[in-house]
Amino acid sequence: MTYKLLALDMDGTLLTSQKKISSRTLQAVTELSRRGVYVVTSTGRGFAEMSDYRDVLDAMHFGILNSGGLLFDFKNDTPVKVHGLDEKTILQLIDFGLTERAMIHLLGVRHSIARDDDIQHMENFSMAVYHDMFNRICVRCDDFKKYVREHPGEVIKVNLYHRNEESRDRNLARMEPLNLSISFAEAFNLEASPANITKASGLVELCEFLKIDLAESVAIGDAHNDTEIIQTAGLGVAMGNASDEIKRLADFVTLDNDHDGVAAAIEKFF
C-alpha cells in the first residue's frame, strides 16, 4: 500500500514528554511532506494551542483539531469544517464543571478560554505541564455562561479538568445522557464534543475533502481519544507509551514518544 496521508496525535505522540518535537522527528515529518504526503495533526488541541509548533506546522497543510470538531487549513489560515456544540449543552457542561470545582476550558475556532485562577493553579488538576502554554495563549474569562451567550456558535469543545478520578467519574455519569462524544487524554479530564464527532470523523471528512481513500491513510496515537481514528485509518499505529488497550487495537506498535516513535513509523511505512 502506498499511503498518501499521515495523521499525527500531538501530546504523547508527536511531542516528547517535555512537549517538544525532536530534531529527528521534525526532519522525518518535513521530508515526508516534501515527498507529497499529507501530514496532518489529529489532536484534541485547539488552534490557539498549536501556536508553539510553527516549525512542524510549516510541513502541514491541514489539521484535525478539537478532537475532530474543527478541520483547519493552516496554509490559508482558514477553517474548512466546524462542528459547534449547542448553547444549552455548553451551559449544562459548565454547570457540571462548577459543581465539581473543575477547571473549565472552552475551545473555539481560534481561541482557548479559561479562568486565570485555574491557570495559575493547574497542578490542582494534574495539568502543571501545560501551565506555561495556557498562561500565554488562553483568553481569560470568569463568567463562562456570559461568554457563551455573547459568542453564539463559537464553542466547539468543552474540556473539564478534575481534581481526582472520583470527581471525573461523577461528571462522566452526568454527561452520559447528553448524547455527546466523550473522551479523555489527560489524568482526570473529560473532553466533550458534539455527538459522533471524533478524530476519526475528522479523518473521514478530510480524506473526502482531499479525495483520498481511507485505506491510504495512517494514524498514530497513544490515548483514549485516539481509539476511533486508529481503528478507522487504513493503518493504525500505537506509540510505545500508549495504553495496553490502544496497543491491542493498533496494527503496529512503534517506539515511545521520547525515542522518536513517529520517525520510526514513518521510516517503516513510508
C-alpha positions in Angstrom: 0.0 0.0 0.0 1.2 3.5 -0.9 0.0 5.8 1.9 -1.0 9.3 1.0 -1.9 10.8 4.4 -0.4 10.6 7.9 -2.5 11.8 10.8 -0.5 12.5 14.0 -1.7 13.0 17.5 0.3 15.7 19.4 0.6 15.0 23.1 2.2 11.7 23.8 2.8 11.1 20.1 4.5 13.8 18.1 5.6 15.6 21.2 8.1 14.3 23.8 7.2 14.1 27.5 8.7 17.7 27.7 6.2 18.9 25.0 9.0 19.3 22.4 9.4 17.9 18.9 12.8 16.1 18.5 15.0 17.1 15.6 14.8 13.6 14.1 11.0 13.5 14.2 10.8 17.0 12.8 13.1 16.1 9.9 11.1 12.9 9.2 7.8 14.8 9.1 9.2 17.6 7.0 10.8 15.2 4.5 7.6 13.2 4.2 5.6 16.4 3.4 8.2 17.3 0.8 7.6 14.0 -0.9 3.9 14.9 -1.4 2.3 13.0 1.5 -0.3 15.0 3.5 1.0 15.1 7.1 -1.8 16.4 9.4 -2.4 16.8 13.1 -5.2 14.8 14.7 -5.3 16.3 18.2 -7.6 17.3 21.0 -5.8 20.7 21.0 -7.4 23.8 19.6 -5.9 26.2 17.1 -4.5 28.5 19.8 -2.7 25.6 21.4 -0.8 24.9 18.3 1.0 28.2 18.3 4.2 26.9 19.8 4.8 24.4 17.0 5.1 26.6 13.9 8.2 24.7 12.8 6.2 21.4 12.3 3.1 23.3 11.1 5.1 24.5 8.2 5.1 20.9 7.0 1.4 20.5 7.5 -1.3 21.8 5.2 -4.3 20.7 7.3 -5.2 19.9 10.9 -7.8 17.8 12.6 -8.2 19.9 15.7 -10.5 20.0 18.7 -10.9 16.2 18.6 -12.4 16.3 15.1 -14.6 19.4 15.8 -12.5 21.6 13.5 -10.8 20.9 10.2 -8.3 23.8 9.6 -6.3 24.8 6.6 -3.0 26.1 8.0 -1.6 27.3 4.7 -4.6 29.5 4.0 -5.3 30.2 7.7 -9.0 29.3 7.4 -11.4 26.7 8.9 -12.6 24.1 6.4 -15.3 22.5 8.6 -16.6 23.5 12.1 -18.8 21.4 14.4 -20.1 23.5 17.2 -21.8 22.5 20.4 -25.3 23.9 21.1 -25.6 26.5 23.7 -27.9 24.5 26.0 -25.4 21.7 26.2 -22.5 24.0 26.8 -24.3 25.7 29.7 -25.0 22.2 31.2 -21.3 21.3 30.9 -20.3 24.5 32.6 -22.7 23.7 35.5 -21.1 20.2 35.8 -17.7 21.8 36.0 -18.7 24.3 38.6 -20.3 21.6 40.7 -17.1 19.6 40.9 -14.8 22.7 41.1 -13.2 21.5 37.9 -11.1 23.6 35.6 -13.4 24.6 32.7 -11.7 25.1 29.3 -13.7 26.2 26.3 -12.3 25.7 22.8 -13.4 27.8 19.8 -12.2 28.1 16.2 -9.2 30.3 17.2 -9.4 30.8 20.9 -9.0 28.8 24.1 -10.8 30.2 27.1 -10.2 29.5 30.8 -10.2 31.2 34.3 -7.0 32.9 35.3 -7.1 31.4 38.8 -7.3 27.9 37.4 -4.5 28.5 35.0 -2.3 29.7 37.9 -3.1 26.5 39.8 -3.1 23.9 37.1 -1.2 21.5 39.4 -4.5 21.0 41.2 -5.8 19.3 38.1 -2.7 17.3 37.2 -2.1 19.7 34.4 1.0 21.6 35.6 3.0 20.6 32.4 0.6 22.8 30.4 0.8 25.9 32.6 3.2 27.9 30.6 1.3 27.4 27.4 -2.1 28.1 28.9 -0.7 31.2 30.6 0.4 32.6 27.3 -2.4 31.6 24.9 -5.7 31.5 26.9 -8.4 34.2 26.8 -9.3 34.8 30.5 -12.9 34.5 31.5 -14.6 34.4 34.9 -18.2 34.2 33.6 -18.3 31.3 31.1 -22.1 31.5 30.6 -21.9 35.1 29.7 -19.0 34.3 27.2 -21.1 31.6 25.6 -24.1 33.8 25.2 -22.0 36.6 23.7 -20.2 34.3 21.3 -23.0 32.1 19.8 -21.9 29.1 17.8 -18.3 29.6 18.6 -17.6 26.9 21.2 -16.6 23.6 19.6 -15.4 21.6 22.6 -15.6 21.8 26.4 -12.8 20.3 28.5 -13.3 19.7 32.2 -10.1 19.0 34.2 -10.9 17.4 37.5 -9.1 17.2 40.8 -9.3 13.4 41.1 -10.7 10.3 39.5 -13.9 10.3 41.6 -14.8 13.8 40.6 -14.2 13.0 37.0 -16.4 9.9 37.2 -19.3 11.8 38.8 -19.2 14.2 35.8 -18.9 11.4 33.4 -22.2 10.0 34.8 -23.8 13.4 34.5 -22.7 13.8 30.9 -23.7 10.4 29.6 -27.4 11.3 28.9 -26.4 14.3 26.8 -25.6 12.5 23.6 -22.1 13.7 23.3 -18.8 12.3 22.1 -16.8 12.0 25.4 -13.1 11.2 25.6 -10.1 11.8 27.8 -6.4 12.1 27.2 -5.1 13.6 30.5 -5.2 12.2 34.1 -8.6 13.4 35.2 -10.1 15.3 32.2 -13.2 14.8 30.1 -13.4 16.2 26.6 -17.0 16.8 25.4 -17.7 17.2 21.6 -20.9 17.0 19.6 -22.3 13.5 19.1 -20.4 11.4 16.6 -17.6 14.0 16.3 -14.2 12.3 16.9 -10.7 12.4 15.4 -12.0 9.5 13.2 -14.9 11.6 11.8 -12.4 14.4 11.2 -10.2 11.9 9.3 -13.1 10.8 7.2 -14.1 14.4 6.3 -10.5 15.3 5.5 -10.0 12.3 3.3 -13.2 13.1 1.4 -12.1 16.7 1.1 -8.7 15.7 -0.3 -10.2 12.8 -2.4 -8.0 10.2 -0.6 -9.3 6.7 0.1 -9.3 5.9 3.9 -7.2 2.8 3.1 -4.4 5.2 2.0 -4.3 6.9 5.5 -2.1 6.2 8.5 -3.0 7.4 12.0 -0.6 7.4 15.0 -1.7 8.0 18.6 -1.4 6.9 22.2 -4.5 7.8 24.3 -8.2 7.0 24.7 -9.2 9.8 22.3 -7.2 8.1 19.5 -9.2 4.9 19.7 -11.6 5.6 16.8 -9.0 7.1 14.4 -6.6 4.2 14.9 -9.5 1.8 14.1 -10.6 3.9 11.1 -7.4 4.7 9.3 -6.0 2.3 6.7 -3.2 1.6 9.1 -3.4 2.3 12.8 -0.2 2.7 14.8 0.1 2.9 18.6 3.0 4.6 20.3 5.2 2.6 22.6 3.9 4.7 25.5 0.3 4.0 24.6 -2.1 2.2 26.9 -2.4 -1.5 26.5 -5.9 -1.0 25.1 -4.7 1.2 22.3 -1.8 -1.2 21.5 -4.3 -4.1 21.2 -6.4 -2.1 18.7 -3.4 -1.0 16.6 -2.0 -2.8 13.5 1.5 -1.9 14.7 3.3 -0.6 17.8 6.2 1.8 17.3 8.7 3.3 19.8 7.6 5.7 22.5 7.4 9.4 22.2 10.7 10.0 23.9 12.5 7.7 21.4 11.2 9.1 18.1 8.3 6.6 17.6 6.8 8.8 14.9 10.0 9.0 12.9 10.4 5.2 13.3 6.9 4.6 11.9 7.5 7.0 9.0 10.7 5.2 8.1 8.9 1.8 8.2 5.7 2.6 6.3 6.6 5.4 4.0 
